[in-house]
Amino acid sequence: MAPRALPAVSALVTARHSSNVPATDPKTKAQSLLDALPGNHLLSKTAILSSVTGLSVYALSNEYYVVNEETVVAVCLLSVWTALIKFGGPMYREWAEGQNEKIKNILNSARADHTQAVQTRIEDVKQMSGVVDVTKTLFEVSKVTSSQIRGGGQVFGQEADGGV
């Protein structure tokens, strides 16, 4: 029997060009990871990375830390939370801004309605601004009328008695 020929590895691995996830430049991704680290210089950032790596290797090799199911669960939860924040964050921000605009429009229309109601009330009160003067004048007229009726009744009564 002839040995079976295997297909080339490059034929098995095909690129997914129709992916809907935007491709990021590896240099940009690396720079963003470096920028996320504290420190101002590349040397301080390298020191932080090497220290964390060294401590991790030491903890694992001396069995201070054992990778078990809790570690897997923690990594999975962090991955899910990271994905939710990265992909769900912009959608949530868009929804929250829409709600803010909706509430702002409701409050602005309520303020405009209230301003209009106050202006209408002011106009109604302006029409009644002469009520005090009219009331004073009517009171004076009623006093005069009352005094004339009292005095006039006597005068009418005297005329009636004297005319007979």
Residue pairs with C-beta under 8 A, 6 or more apart in sequence:
34 42
34 45
37 45
37 48
37 49
38 44
38 45
38 48
39 45
39 47
39 48
56 65
58 64
59 65
60 67
